[in-house]
């Protein structure tokens, strides 16, 4: 999934590529569920390249309530500037400018499109993915999936540190509780 910059013949070129879902390793956060479509324009600018385009696919993520896998569509636009790795000096402390947030580095006249797409996957993940809007989640006592069946656990919790006070409220003394 490398883009060979030496193979570019024009100052601006449009590329459309499709990668199978199996080309991407699953992570704890997501798995790629459908083929990934990458459409981008590559433009030579001063000392580097500008890549602008979009990545579209479907990601399989765990529901944040019941942890069951669910699919979410991804259509992420990007506009990145790539400069040679040699320019990445990394010396001392420096204030980050707004332009630095969209700057990446390439090496050996190649840009790793796989890394670009993985970055877009992470940026496009929903904050709280849900399998459905009315997902009931997991039982906090036994861990059963409440979308499948009710478990019968009591959701009522009593703080043991307040048992003496509760006993006083019901007219019991500390001797009666032991």
N, C-alpha and C positions, 0 to 999 in steps of 0.2 A: 504494500500500500504506500509505496514511496512515489513521490512526484519528482521526476528527474528534470531539473531546471535547465540542463544542457539541451534537452530535447525540445524545448520551447523555441519556436521559430519566429513568432510575432511578438511585438511588445505587449499585446493583450490577446489572451486566448480564453475560450470558453470550454470547460470540460464537464462532461456528464458521465458519471460512473455509478455502477451498482455493485455492491458487495454482499455476499451471502451472510446470513446471520451467524453461521458457523465460523466466520472469519474473526469474530470477536469473542473473547473469553468472558464467561459469566463472572460477575463480582457478587459480593454480599448485598449490594444495593440494587442491582438489576441484571437482567439477561436480555440480549437482543432477540426479539421474537420474529421479526420479519426482515427481509432484505433491506439494506440501507442504501438509499438513493442520495448521492452527493452531486450537487450542481454548483459549480463555482467558476468565477472569472479570475484568471491569474493575470496580473498586470505588473510589468517591470517599472519600478519607481526608484529614483535616485540610487540609493545604496542597497536596495532590497527588493522585495516583492509584496504586492498587496493581493490577498486572497479574500474575495467576497462571494458569498453564496448561501446555500442552505443545505441542511441535512434532514432527511425525513425517514422515519421508520416507526416501528412499534416496539416499546420496551415492556418487558415483564418485570413487575416490581411487587414486593410484598405489601399487602394492605397494612396500613398503620394501626388498624384496630384488631383484625382477626389473623393477620400474618399469612393469609391465603394469597397465592399469586394472582395478580390481576394485570391486565394490559393497559398501557397508556400510550397515546399517540405522541410522537415527537416531531415537531416541525420547527427546527431551530435555525435562525438566520445568524450569520457571522460576518464580520469584517475585520480581518487581522492583517497586521503588517509583520513580515518576516525579514529579519536582518541576519547577516552572517554571525555565527557563533563567536568569532573573533572579537566582535564588538561588545560581547558580554563580559565586561571587565570585572564587575562585582567587587570593586575596591571601596572600602569604607562605607559610611552611611550616606545615603542620598535621599532626597525627597522624591517621592514617586509622583510623576505628572500624570494627568488624565490619559495622555497618549501612550504612556508606558503600559497601561492595563491591556491594551490590544496589541502589544508587541510580543512576538515569539522569535525563536532563533532556529536557524537551519545550519546544517553542516554537510560538507562534501557535495555541495550543489544538489542536495536532495531535501525535500520537505516530507516529513512523516505525516501522511494524510490520516493514518490510523490514529495517531495521537490527537490530531485535530478533531476527528469525529468522536473519540472517547471523551474529550473535554466537553464537547457540545452535549453528549449524552448526560454527563453529570450536571451541566448547567441547566439542562432542560427537564431534569427530574422534578416532579411535583413535590412541594413541601410535605404534604400529608396525603399520600396516595390512598384512595379508598376503592374497594372492590365494588361498592355501591353506596349511595348516599345514606341509606338507612342501615348500614352495617352495625350490628350489635356488639361486635368485638368478642373478647374472651372473658370467661368468668374469672374474677380476681381470686377466687378461692381454689377451684379445681383446674382451671385452665381450659375448660371445654369451650368449643366454638359455639357461641350463642345464636349464630345464624342457622345452625343445623338443628339444635335441640336445646330446650331449657334443661338446666342441670339440677335444679332443686336446692342448690346451696343457699344458705342464708347470707344476705349481703349486710346484715346488721353486725356491727362490730362494737365491742365494749372495751374501753381502756382499762386494763387491770389495775392501773395506778389509782383509778377513781372508784374501785370496788367498795372501799370503806365508806366513802361519801354516799354511794348509791344505797348501801345498806342502811345508813342513817335516814336517808330519804324514805325508805320503806319501813322504818321503825325497827330495824335489826341492830344489834350491837356487835362489837367485834368478837365477843365470846360466842355469839350465835353462829358466826360465819366459820369458826374453826371446828 
